Amino acid sequence: MLKKIAITVCTMLLGACGGSAVGWLIGRTIYFLLAELPNRNLSPEQFTMATCGLNLSIGMLTFFVLIPVGIVIGSIAGFGFGMRQTDEE
């Protein structure tokens, strides 16, 4: 019984960590495609003026939406995977 609980908890933790990493990567990709790539030839001052707060809004989207959603979805997927593993034994 304790082994089943340990497997389920570990897979949920791994799923949550993986989901948060995927959420961060999605946010970083959005920032790269919307802010860095189109403005790659600008000086730092011009880059700051051209993005005009875009990096703050994408950062807030990543921190408050994408990473928590990734944690929830990853932990649910980990729970499902962990429960499947405990049923096989």
C-alpha positions in Angstrom: 0.0 0.0 0.0 2.8 2.4 0.9 4.5 1.6 -2.4 1.4 2.6 -4.3 1.2 5.9 -2.5 4.9 6.6 -3.0 4.6 5.8 -6.8 1.6 8.1 -7.1 3.1 11.0 -5.2 6.4 10.8 -7.1 4.7 10.7 -10.5 2.5 13.7 -9.5 5.6 15.6 -8.4 7.4 14.8 -11.6 4.4 15.7 -13.6 4.1 19.1 -11.8 7.8 19.9 -12.4 7.6 18.9 -16.0 4.4 20.9 -16.5 5.9 24.0 -15.0 8.9 23.6 -17.2 6.7 23.3 -20.3 4.7 26.4 -19.2 7.9 28.4 -18.8 9.1 27.2 -22.2 5.9 28.3 -23.9 6.1 31.7 -22.3 9.7 32.1 -23.3 8.9 31.1 -26.9 6.1 33.6 -27.0 8.5 36.3 -25.8 11.1 35.3 -28.3 8.7 35.3 -31.2 6.9 38.5 -30.3 9.7 40.7 -28.8 13.2 39.4 -29.5 13.0 38.1 -33.0 11.4 41.1 -34.7 13.6 43.6 -32.8 16.9 41.7 -32.9 18.9 44.5 -34.8 18.0 47.3 -32.4 20.1 48.8 -29.7 19.1 48.2 -26.1 17.5 51.6 -25.8 15.5 51.2 -29.0 14.6 47.6 -28.0 13.1 48.9 -24.7 11.1 51.5 -26.6 9.9 49.1 -29.3 8.7 46.4 -26.9 6.9 49.1 -24.7 6.1 46.9 -21.7 5.5 43.7 -23.8 8.1 41.9 -21.7 6.2 42.7 -18.5 2.9 41.5 -19.9 4.3 38.3 -21.3 6.2 37.7 -18.0 3.0 38.1 -16.1 1.2 35.8 -18.5 3.9 33.2 -18.0 4.1 33.5 -14.2 0.4 33.8 -13.4 -1.2 31.6 -16.1 1.1 29.3 -18.1 3.2 27.9 -15.3 0.3 27.2 -12.9 -1.7 25.6 -15.7 1.3 23.5 -16.5 1.6 22.4 -12.9 -2.1 21.4 -12.7 -2.1 19.6 -16.0 1.2 17.9 -15.2 0.1 16.7 -11.8 -3.2 15.4 -13.2 -1.3 13.5 -15.9 1.2 12.2 -13.3 -1.7 11.1 -11.1 -3.2 9.2 -14.0 0.1 7.6 -14.9 0.9 6.7 -11.2 -2.5 5.1 -10.7 -2.0 3.0 -13.9 1.4 1.9 -12.6 0.0 0.8 -9.3 -2.8 -1.2 -10.9 -0.4 -3.3 -12.9 1.4 -4.6 -9.9 
